[in-house]
């Protein structure tokens, strides 16, 4: 059930980033969501923040679902899910709501890619029946 939780929370983040793009495209309904930060650069960055989430989320949740269905521990799934969500929040806030923040961008990217790489590695170890990670599988 961990996959359900993090997929739902990430979907809420997607809606927030989507509304931000809509606001910056000039929708009067969501004009309040521009926070006074407008312009072509703001829209370009918000679109990239939104698009980047769309690019990474499907692969992560596919990996998470496969791990969960193969008996990966709930604690470890919450760790990877939490890290992925944190990475996407940092990256999304950096691109969607800030002019520039190298720390948020770098941290968001590293945490996101680390989550994907970590789950991929665990699944490969499981596939090849390595038991170098005792306790990760229930």
N, C-alpha and C positions, 0 to 999 in steps of 0.2 A: 504493500500500500504506500510505500515511500514514494514511488514513482508518481502516483496520483497527486500526492501533496505538492511535490516540487513542480510538476507539470502545471498544476492549477495556479500556484504562486507565480510561476514564470509567465503564464498567460495573463495574469493581472498586470505584470510589468509590461507585457506586449501592448495591452490596451492603453496604459499610461503613455508609452512611447508613441503609439498610434495617434492618440489625441493631441499630443505635442506637435506631431507633423501636421495634422489637420489644422491646428491653431495657427501654425506658422505659414500655412498656405493661404490664410486669410479668412477662415471661417468666422463669421461674427458670433456664432454660438459659443465657440471656444476661445474667443479673443483674450479672455482673462488668463488663459493658460500660456500666453507668450511671455508673461512676466516682464514686459517691456523690452525683452531681448528679441529683436526682429532682424530682418535682413536676409539677403541671399546666403550668406555664410551660415547663419543660424539654421536656416531650412536645410541646407546641404548636410550640416552636421547631424541634425535630427533625423534626417532620412537615413544616414549611414548608421546611426545608433540603432534605429529600428531594424534596418536591413541586416545588420550584423547579428542581432538576436535571432532573426528568422533563419539565418545561415547556420548557426551553431546549435540551436535548440533541438532540431529533429534528430541529429546524430547522437547528441548526449542522451536524450530520452529513449532512443532505441537501445543504446548500450545499457542504460539504467534498467529498462524493462527486462532485457535479456538476463542481466545479472540477477535481478529480483526473481525472475521465473526459474533460475537455476540455483536458488537457495543461498544467494549471497546474503551475508548478515545484515540485519536491519540497521544496526548501528553504523556500519560502513556505508550503507546506502544513504543514510541521513547525512553522513559526513560529505560524501561526494555531491549529493543534491544541494546541501547547504553551501558548499564551496562554489558550485556552478552558479547558483542563484546570486551569491555575493559578487562573483566575478561579473555577471551580467548586469547587476545593479550598478556597480562601479563604472563599468564601461558605458552603460546606457545613460547614466547621469552625466558623465563626462561629455559624451557626444550630444545628448539631447537637451541638456540644460546649461552647459557651460561653454564659454568661448574657447577655453583651453585648460587642460589639467593633465599634465604628463603623468603624474603619480597615479591618478584614477585610471587613466588609459592603460598604463603599463600593468598595474596591479590587476585590473579587470581582465586583461588579455592573458596574463600569466596564470591567474587562478582558473580561468575558463579552460585554457588549453591543458593545464595540469589535471583538471577534473576529467577531461576527455581521455587524456593519455593514461591516467591512473586506472580508469574503468576498462579501457582497452587492454591494458597490460594484465589486469586481473583476469579478464575473460580469456585472454590467450593462454595464461598459465592454467586456467581451468580446462581449456580445450585440450591442452597437451598433457593434462593430468599431473602437473607439477604440484607438489605439496610443500612448497617453500613458504607459504603464507598460512600457517595453521591458525584457525580461529576465524578466518574470514568467511568460511562456508559453514552454515549451520548443519 
